[in-house]
Amino acid sequence: MHSKTIKYYNENAGEFVSNTVGANMEYHQKCFCERLPKGALILDFGCGSGRDTKHFMSQGYQVDAMDGSEELCRMASDFTGIEVQHRYFYELDEEDRYDGIWACSSILHLPIDELKEVFPKMAKALRNQGVVYASFKYGEFEGERNGRYFTDLNEERLHRLADEAGVFIVEETWITSDVRPGRDEEKWLNMILKKKELF
């Protein structure tokens, strides 16, 4: 992940948290959770404010949370009451541990080539039948925008990425407007990916 993106989040952590911590993600959380076993272990992969970690814990799930920004880790730890790990996406090295990985507007900061490397790490960290929720800004743009690096995806780009990484089945996609006030013209591609069973 670009050091400039990390720097952005460290320098703007307070503003970012106040803009996102109250966002209503109920529909997306439900789509994800209905595919998980009771009491599942979830990885919040790039947890930001800790909003979703706190929600999943309130629903009886076990959660590990990590983020690449030290400032966001500190704020999310305070907010959730658990220790949020300061780790980068490419450092994920668990095996057969999680029932689900929640990557809400987080891995969109990775260039396509890095996504192809991180997808297999995510699949390896999942148990059989494991699922991923991820969201990307909708489109074909890849590069720097507003001080951060973004990879946008549409359905075609997502399927190509999934085919090339070879570890996930695209189970469902849906498009939504941004849930933050005044940003409903921004479109997002939401997805549920299921770990491929390797026989």
Rosetta blueprint (number, residue, H / E / L):
1 M L
2 H L
3 S H
4 K H
5 T H
6 I H
7 K H
8 Y H
9 Y H
10 N H
11 E H
12 N L
13 A H
14 G H
15 E H
16 F H
17 V H
18 S H
19 N H
20 T H
21 V L
22 G L
23 A L
24 N L
25 M L
26 E H
27 Y H
28 H H
29 Q H
30 K H
31 C H
32 F H
33 C H
34 E L
35 R L
36 L L
37 P L
38 K L
39 G L
40 A L
41 L E
42 I E
43 L E
44 D E
45 F E
46 G L
47 C L
48 G L
49 S L
50 G L
51 R H
52 D H
53 T H
54 K H
55 H H
56 F H
57 M H
58 S H
59 Q L
60 G L
61 Y L
62 Q E
63 V E
64 D E
65 A E
66 M E
67 D E
68 G L
69 S L
70 E H
71 E H
72 L H
73 C H
74 R H
75 M H
76 A H
77 S H
78 D H
79 F H
80 T H
81 G L
82 I L
83 E L
84 V L
85 Q E
86 H E
87 R L
88 Y L
89 F H
90 Y H
91 E H
92 L L
93 D L
94 E L
95 E L
96 D L
97 R L
98 Y E
99 D E
100 G E
101 I E
102 W E
103 A E
104 C L
105 S L
106 S L
107 I H
108 L H
109 H H
110 L L
111 P L
112 I H
113 D H
114 E H
115 L H
116 K H
117 E H
118 V H
119 F H
120 P H
121 K H
122 M H
123 A H
124 K H
125 A H
126 L E
127 R E
128 N E
129 Q E
130 G E
131 V E
132 V E
133 Y E
134 A E
135 S E
136 F E
137 K E
138 Y E
139 G L
140 E L
141 F L
142 E E
143 G E
144 E E
145 R E
146 N L
147 G L
148 R E
149 Y E
150 F E
151 T E
152 D L
153 L E
154 N L
155 E H
156 E H
157 R H
158 L H
159 H H
160 R H
161 L H
162 A H
163 D H
164 E H
165 A H
166 G L
167 V L
168 F E
169 I E
170 V E
171 E E
172 E E
173 T E
174 W E
175 I E
176 T E
177 S E
178 D L
179 V L
180 R L
181 P L
182 G L
183 R L
184 D L
185 E L
186 E L
187 K E
188 W E
189 L E
190 N E
191 M E
192 I E
193 L E
194 K E
195 K E
196 K L
197 E L
198 L L
199 F L
